[in-house]
Amino acid sequence: MAVPEQIIPLSKNKVWLLIFISIVFVAIGFWMLSLDAAALSHYPAKYRNPVFVHGVSYVSIVFFGLGIFVGIKKLFDDKPGLIINAQGILDNVSRFSLQPVPWQDIQGFGVAEIHKQKMLVIFLENPQPYLDSATSMQKLGFSGNAKLVGSPWVITAATLKTNFDELLNTCQQALKQYKNKINTVS
């Protein structure tokens, strides 16, 4: 069965939810930052160190503050989240996407789960050309992905108007169809 071009839009409701969650964690970060040694004395011993607590609060504020910024940017983004067609996969969800990934570069797909969040892992035949053309920020993201899940390219369905199982199934069917066409043409 032929897989038609799949255009998967961003889910604005999911983006709003992520913005809300980010705001909550930024607020928690500011609250933690306001705690002094006396306030921390009521907590278990490992949470009494103000340097540790304030360090975690700064990380929370910066990380989730960026999440708010990215979320707001995605709210006004009219591009589809993901396009799957005969040329390959174009990922507009990830902050680290560079260009469409052609089918001949895709070895296969895997599933990674971190904190109950499933992610589609794209295993590439040769990731080096993608890494070479990445900005330093993108390289940092790719490096983190590779250490966590074994591949630099990861797509989450968290902000897409689809669920993870549908995304995985669509990508696997498309890979089978289009990679076979490429192999028979070569």
C-alpha positions as CSV (number, residue, x, y, z in Angstrom):
1,M,0.0,0.0,0.0
2,A,1.4,3.4,-1.0
3,V,2.1,5.8,1.7
4,P,0.8,9.3,0.7
5,E,2.6,12.4,1.8
6,Q,1.9,13.0,5.5
7,I,1.7,16.5,6.8
8,I,1.4,16.5,10.5
9,P,0.6,19.9,12.0
10,L,1.6,21.2,15.4
11,S,-1.0,20.8,18.1
12,K,-1.5,24.3,19.5
13,N,-3.2,22.8,22.5
14,K,-0.2,20.7,23.3
15,V,2.1,23.8,22.8
16,W,-0.1,25.8,25.3
17,L,0.2,22.9,27.8
18,L,4.0,22.9,27.4
19,I,4.1,26.7,27.9
20,F,2.0,26.4,31.1
21,I,4.2,23.6,32.5
22,S,7.3,25.7,31.7
23,I,5.8,28.7,33.5
24,V,5.1,26.5,36.6
25,F,8.7,25.3,36.6
26,V,10.1,28.8,36.2
27,A,7.9,29.9,39.1
28,I,9.2,27.0,41.2
29,G,12.7,27.9,40.2
30,F,12.2,31.5,41.5
31,W,10.6,30.2,44.7
32,M,13.6,27.9,45.3
33,L,15.9,30.8,44.7
34,S,14.2,32.7,47.4
35,L,14.9,30.0,50.0
36,D,17.8,30.7,52.4
37,A,19.6,28.3,54.7
38,A,17.1,28.8,57.6
39,A,14.2,27.9,55.2
40,L,16.0,24.9,53.9
41,S,16.7,23.5,57.4
42,H,13.2,21.9,57.5
43,Y,14.0,19.7,54.5
44,P,15.9,16.4,54.3
45,A,19.7,16.8,54.6
46,K,20.5,16.4,50.9
47,Y,18.2,19.4,50.1
48,R,19.6,21.7,52.8
49,N,22.6,23.0,50.8
50,P,21.7,26.5,49.5
51,V,24.3,26.3,46.8
52,F,22.8,23.0,45.4
53,V,19.2,24.3,45.7
54,H,20.0,27.7,44.1
55,G,21.9,25.9,41.3
56,V,18.9,23.7,40.6
57,S,16.7,26.8,40.6
58,Y,18.9,28.6,38.1
59,V,18.9,25.5,35.8
60,S,15.1,25.3,36.1
61,I,14.6,29.0,35.4
62,V,16.9,29.0,32.3
63,F,15.8,25.6,30.8
64,F,12.0,26.2,31.3
65,G,12.4,29.9,30.5
66,L,13.7,28.8,27.1
67,G,10.8,26.4,26.9
68,I,8.4,29.3,27.3
69,F,10.2,31.2,24.5
70,V,10.2,28.2,22.1
71,G,6.6,27.5,22.9
72,I,5.5,31.0,22.2
73,K,7.5,31.0,19.0
74,K,5.8,27.7,18.0
75,L,2.3,29.1,18.6
76,F,2.9,31.6,15.8
77,D,4.6,29.1,13.5
78,D,2.4,28.2,10.6
79,K,4.8,25.5,9.2
80,P,3.7,21.9,9.7
81,G,5.4,20.1,12.5
82,L,6.5,17.2,10.3
83,I,6.4,16.3,6.7
84,I,6.9,12.7,5.5
85,N,7.1,12.2,1.8
86,A,9.0,10.5,-1.0
87,Q,12.0,12.8,-0.4
88,G,12.3,12.0,3.3
89,I,11.4,13.5,6.6
90,L,11.3,17.2,7.3
91,D,11.2,17.9,11.0
92,N,10.0,21.3,12.1
93,V,9.4,20.2,15.7
94,S,12.9,19.9,16.9
95,R,15.1,23.0,17.6
96,F,17.9,21.0,16.1
97,S,16.5,20.1,12.8
98,L,18.6,21.3,9.9
99,Q,17.1,20.0,6.6
100,P,15.0,17.2,5.3
101,V,16.5,13.8,6.1
102,P,16.4,11.7,2.8
103,W,15.3,8.1,3.0
104,Q,18.7,6.9,1.7
105,D,20.3,8.4,4.9
106,I,17.9,6.6,7.2
107,Q,18.9,3.3,8.6
108,G,15.8,2.7,10.7
109,F,13.8,3.9,13.6
110,G,13.9,3.2,17.3
111,V,11.9,4.2,20.4
112,A,13.4,5.9,23.4
113,E,11.5,6.7,26.5
114,I,12.6,9.3,29.0
115,H,10.3,10.2,31.9
116,K,7.4,8.4,30.3
117,Q,7.8,10.5,27.1
118,K,8.3,8.4,24.0
119,M,10.6,9.7,21.3
120,L,11.1,8.5,17.8
121,V,14.9,7.9,17.2
122,I,16.1,8.1,13.6
123,F,19.2,6.0,13.1
124,L,21.2,7.5,10.3
125,E,23.6,5.7,7.9
126,N,26.2,8.4,8.4
127,P,25.3,11.3,10.8
128,Q,28.6,13.1,10.2
129,P,27.4,15.3,7.3
130,Y,24.5,16.5,9.5
131,L,26.8,17.2,12.4
132,D,29.3,19.0,10.2
133,S,26.6,21.5,8.9
134,A,25.1,22.1,12.4
135,T,25.6,25.3,14.4
136,S,27.4,24.9,17.7
137,M,24.0,25.0,19.5
138,Q,22.6,22.3,17.2
139,K,25.8,20.2,17.8
140,L,25.2,20.4,21.5
141,G,21.6,19.1,21.1
142,F,22.7,16.4,18.7
143,S,25.5,15.3,21.1
144,G,23.0,15.1,24.0
145,N,20.6,13.1,21.9
146,A,23.4,10.7,20.8
147,K,24.5,10.1,24.4
148,L,20.9,9.6,25.7
149,V,19.4,7.5,22.9
150,G,22.2,6.4,20.6
151,S,21.4,8.8,17.7
152,P,21.6,12.5,17.2
153,W,18.2,12.7,15.5
154,V,15.1,12.4,17.7
155,I,11.5,13.5,17.1
156,T,8.9,13.7,19.9
157,A,5.1,13.7,19.2
158,A,4.6,15.9,22.2
159,T,3.7,19.0,20.1
160,L,2.3,17.2,17.1
161,K,-1.4,16.5,16.2
162,T,-0.8,12.8,16.3
163,N,0.1,10.2,18.9
164,F,3.4,8.4,19.1
165,D,2.2,5.0,17.8
166,E,0.7,6.6,14.7
167,L,3.9,8.6,14.1
168,L,6.1,5.5,14.5
169,N,3.8,3.4,12.2
170,T,3.7,6.1,9.5
171,C,7.5,6.5,9.5
172,Q,8.2,2.7,9.4
173,Q,5.7,2.3,6.5
174,A,7.2,5.2,4.6
175,L,10.8,3.9,5.2
176,K,9.8,0.5,3.9
177,Q,8.1,2.0,0.8
178,Y,10.6,4.7,-0.1
179,K,13.8,2.9,0.8
180,N,12.7,0.0,-1.4
181,K,12.1,2.4,-4.3
182,I,15.5,3.9,-3.8
183,N,17.2,0.5,-3.6
184,T,15.5,-0.8,-6.8
185,V,16.4,2.4,-8.7
186,S,20.1,2.4,-7.6
